């Protein structure tokens, strides 16, 4: 499902104009992004959490030059689904 599909589905179910739904979805994504950029986690009860994970410094390899490189410690955004969300997916989606 793409963002356009999501907007269309929400607009059809709620009866709200697509442009208004798109603006709401964009605003939601902007707020989650700005909260994470500030260092704050976002918790959505029953859905999941957008959190910041810290990756430790590590040594990697540049295969083309056959050299080692140092990858510095850094933060990355991550999503952790809620327990009810995970259980629902496990129950309803077939294993491929």
Rosetta constraint file for C-alpha pairs under 8 A:
AtomPair CA 1 CA 5 HARMONIC 5.80 0.50
AtomPair CA 1 CA 6 HARMONIC 6.67 0.50
AtomPair CA 2 CA 6 HARMONIC 6.22 0.50
AtomPair CA 3 CA 7 HARMONIC 6.15 0.50
AtomPair CA 4 CA 8 HARMONIC 6.17 0.50
AtomPair CA 5 CA 9 HARMONIC 6.11 0.50
AtomPair CA 6 CA 10 HARMONIC 6.16 0.50
AtomPair CA 7 CA 11 HARMONIC 6.00 0.50
AtomPair CA 7 CA 18 HARMONIC 6.39 0.50
AtomPair CA 7 CA 21 HARMONIC 5.96 0.50
AtomPair CA 7 CA 22 HARMONIC 5.85 0.50
AtomPair CA 7 CA 25 HARMONIC 7.58 0.50
AtomPair CA 8 CA 12 HARMONIC 6.09 0.50
AtomPair CA 8 CA 18 HARMONIC 6.50 0.50
AtomPair CA 9 CA 13 HARMONIC 6.18 0.50
AtomPair CA 10 CA 14 HARMONIC 5.92 0.50
AtomPair CA 10 CA 16 HARMONIC 7.92 0.50
AtomPair CA 10 CA 21 HARMONIC 7.12 0.50
AtomPair CA 11 CA 15 HARMONIC 5.41 0.50
AtomPair CA 11 CA 16 HARMONIC 5.08 0.50
AtomPair CA 11 CA 17 HARMONIC 5.99 0.50
AtomPair CA 11 CA 18 HARMONIC 5.45 0.50
AtomPair CA 11 CA 21 HARMONIC 6.35 0.50
AtomPair CA 12 CA 16 HARMONIC 7.42 0.50
AtomPair CA 16 CA 20 HARMONIC 6.80 0.50
AtomPair CA 16 CA 21 HARMONIC 6.73 0.50
AtomPair CA 17 CA 21 HARMONIC 6.40 0.50
AtomPair CA 18 CA 22 HARMONIC 5.97 0.50
AtomPair CA 19 CA 23 HARMONIC 6.17 0.50
AtomPair CA 20 CA 24 HARMONIC 6.22 0.50
AtomPair CA 21 CA 25 HARMONIC 6.15 0.50
AtomPair CA 22 CA 26 HARMONIC 6.04 0.50
AtomPair CA 23 CA 27 HARMONIC 6.03 0.50
AtomPair CA 24 CA 28 HARMONIC 6.12 0.50
AtomPair CA 25 CA 29 HARMONIC 6.25 0.50
AtomPair CA 26 CA 30 HARMONIC 6.10 0.50
AtomPair CA 27 CA 31 HARMONIC 6.12 0.50
AtomPair CA 28 CA 32 HARMONIC 6.27 0.50
AtomPair CA 29 CA 33 HARMONIC 6.07 0.50
AtomPair CA 30 CA 34 HARMONIC 6.03 0.50
AtomPair CA 31 CA 35 HARMONIC 6.01 0.50
AtomPair CA 32 CA 36 HARMONIC 6.25 0.50
AtomPair CA 32 CA 42 HARMONIC 6.67 0.50
AtomPair CA 32 CA 50 HARMONIC 7.65 0.50
AtomPair CA 33 CA 37 HARMONIC 6.15 0.50
AtomPair CA 34 CA 38 HARMONIC 6.22 0.50
AtomPair CA 35 CA 39 HARMONIC 6.46 0.50
AtomPair CA 35 CA 40 HARMONIC 5.17 0.50
AtomPair CA 35 CA 41 HARMONIC 6.75 0.50
AtomPair CA 35 CA 42 HARMONIC 7.14 0.50
AtomPair CA 36 CA 40 HARMONIC 5.13 0.50
AtomPair CA 36 CA 41 HARMONIC 5.94 0.50
AtomPair CA 36 CA 42 HARMONIC 7.51 0.50
AtomPair CA 36 CA 50 HARMONIC 7.73 0.50
AtomPair CA 36 CA 51 HARMONIC 7.16 0.50
AtomPair CA 36 CA 52 HARMONIC 6.77 0.50
AtomPair CA 36 CA 77 HARMONIC 7.16 0.50
AtomPair CA 39 CA 52 HARMONIC 7.20 0.50
AtomPair CA 40 CA 51 HARMONIC 7.67 0.50
AtomPair CA 40 CA 52 HARMONIC 7.85 0.50
AtomPair CA 41 CA 49 HARMONIC 7.21 0.50
AtomPair CA 41 CA 50 HARMONIC 5.80 0.50
AtomPair CA 41 CA 51 HARMONIC 4.74 0.50
AtomPair CA 41 CA 52 HARMONIC 6.62 0.50
AtomPair CA 42 CA 49 HARMONIC 5.60 0.50
AtomPair CA 42 CA 50 HARMONIC 5.04 0.50
AtomPair CA 42 CA 51 HARMONIC 6.53 0.50
AtomPair CA 43 CA 48 HARMONIC 6.32 0.50
AtomPair CA 43 CA 49 HARMONIC 4.44 0.50
AtomPair CA 43 CA 50 HARMONIC 6.49 0.50
AtomPair CA 44 CA 48 HARMONIC 5.33 0.50
AtomPair CA 44 CA 49 HARMONIC 5.87 0.50
AtomPair CA 45 CA 49 HARMONIC 7.93 0.50
AtomPair CA 45 CA 82 HARMONIC 7.26 0.50
AtomPair CA 46 CA 82 HARMONIC 5.64 0.50
AtomPair CA 46 CA 83 HARMONIC 7.60 0.50
AtomPair CA 46 CA 84 HARMONIC 6.31 0.50
AtomPair CA 46 CA 85 HARMONIC 6.62 0.50
AtomPair CA 47 CA 81 HARMONIC 6.06 0.50
AtomPair CA 47 CA 82 HARMONIC 5.20 0.50
AtomPair CA 47 CA 84 HARMONIC 7.64 0.50
AtomPair CA 47 CA 85 HARMONIC 5.87 0.50
AtomPair CA 48 CA 79 HARMONIC 6.98 0.50
AtomPair CA 48 CA 80 HARMONIC 5.51 0.50
AtomPair CA 48 CA 81 HARMONIC 3.99 0.50
AtomPair CA 48 CA 82 HARMONIC 4.27 0.50
AtomPair CA 48 CA 85 HARMONIC 7.52 0.50
AtomPair CA 49 CA 79 HARMONIC 5.68 0.50
AtomPair CA 49 CA 80 HARMONIC 5.15 0.50
AtomPair CA 49 CA 81 HARMONIC 6.29 0.50
AtomPair CA 49 CA 82 HARMONIC 7.23 0.50
AtomPair CA 50 CA 77 HARMONIC 6.96 0.50
AtomPair CA 50 CA 78 HARMONIC 5.76 0.50
AtomPair CA 50 CA 79 HARMONIC 4.57 0.50
AtomPair CA 50 CA 80 HARMONIC 6.45 0.50
AtomPair CA 51 CA 77 HARMONIC 5.86 0.50
AtomPair CA 51 CA 78 HARMONIC 5.32 0.50
AtomPair CA 51 CA 79 HARMONIC 6.16 0.50
AtomPair CA 51 CA 80 HARMONIC 7.39 0.50
AtomPair CA 52 CA 75 HARMONIC 6.34 0.50
AtomPair CA 52 CA 76 HARMONIC 5.68 0.50
AtomPair CA 52 CA 77 HARMONIC 4.68 0.50
AtomPair CA 52 CA 78 HARMONIC 6.02 0.50
AtomPair CA 53 CA 75 HARMONIC 5.54 0.50
AtomPair CA 53 CA 76 HARMONIC 5.35 0.50
AtomPair CA 53 CA 77 HARMONIC 6.20 0.50
AtomPair CA 53 CA 78 HARMONIC 6.57 0.50
AtomPair CA 54 CA 73 HARMONIC 7.21 0.50
AtomPair CA 54 CA 74 HARMONIC 5.80 0.50
AtomPair CA 54 CA 75 HARMONIC 4.38 0.50
AtomPair CA 54 CA 76 HARMONIC 6.40 0.50
AtomPair CA 55 CA 73 HARMONIC 5.45 0.50
AtomPair CA 55 CA 74 HARMONIC 5.31 0.50
AtomPair CA 55 CA 75 HARMONIC 5.94 0.50
AtomPair CA 55 CA 76 HARMONIC 7.40 0.50
AtomPair CA 56 CA 72 HARMONIC 7.24 0.50
AtomPair CA 56 CA 73 HARMONIC 4.54 0.50
AtomPair CA 56 CA 74 HARMONIC 6.84 0.50
AtomPair CA 57 CA 70 HARMONIC 7.32 0.50
AtomPair CA 57 CA 71 HARMONIC 5.66 0.50
AtomPair CA 57 CA 72 HARMONIC 4.55 0.50
AtomPair CA 57 CA 73 HARMONIC 4.09 0.50
AtomPair CA 57 CA 74 HARMONIC 7.58 0.50
AtomPair CA 58 CA 70 HARMONIC 6.03 0.50
AtomPair CA 58 CA 71 HARMONIC 5.28 0.50
AtomPair CA 58 CA 72 HARMONIC 6.68 0.50
AtomPair CA 58 CA 73 HARMONIC 7.46 0.50
AtomPair CA 59 CA 68 HARMONIC 6.69 0.50
AtomPair CA 59 CA 69 HARMONIC 5.79 0.50
AtomPair CA 59 CA 70 HARMONIC 4.64 0.50
AtomPair CA 59 CA 71 HARMONIC 5.84 0.50
AtomPair CA 60 CA 68 HARMONIC 5.71 0.50
AtomPair CA 60 CA 69 HARMONIC 5.18 0.50
AtomPair CA 60 CA 70 HARMONIC 6.07 0.50
AtomPair CA 60 CA 71 HARMONIC 6.49 0.50
AtomPair CA 61 CA 66 HARMONIC 6.89 0.50
AtomPair CA 61 CA 67 HARMONIC 5.80 0.50
AtomPair CA 61 CA 68 HARMONIC 4.44 0.50
AtomPair CA 61 CA 69 HARMONIC 5.70 0.50
AtomPair CA 62 CA 66 HARMONIC 5.58 0.50
AtomPair CA 62 CA 67 HARMONIC 5.33 0.50
AtomPair CA 62 CA 68 HARMONIC 6.07 0.50
AtomPair CA 62 CA 69 HARMONIC 6.77 0.50
AtomPair CA 63 CA 67 HARMONIC 6.94 0.50
AtomPair CA 81 CA 85 HARMONIC 6.15 0.50
AtomPair CA 81 CA 86 HARMONIC 6.23 0.50
AtomPair CA 82 CA 86 HARMONIC 6.24 0.50
AtomPair CA 83 CA 87 HARMONIC 6.13 0.50
AtomPair CA 84 CA 88 HARMONIC 6.10 0.50
AtomPair CA 85 CA 89 HARMONIC 6.39 0.50
AtomPair CA 86 CA 90 HARMONIC 6.21 0.50
AtomPair CA 87 CA 91 HARMONIC 6.12 0.50
AtomPair CA 88 CA 92 HARMONIC 6.12 0.50
AtomPair CA 89 CA 93 HARMONIC 5.61 0.50
AtomPair CA 90 CA 94 HARMONIC 7.83 0.50
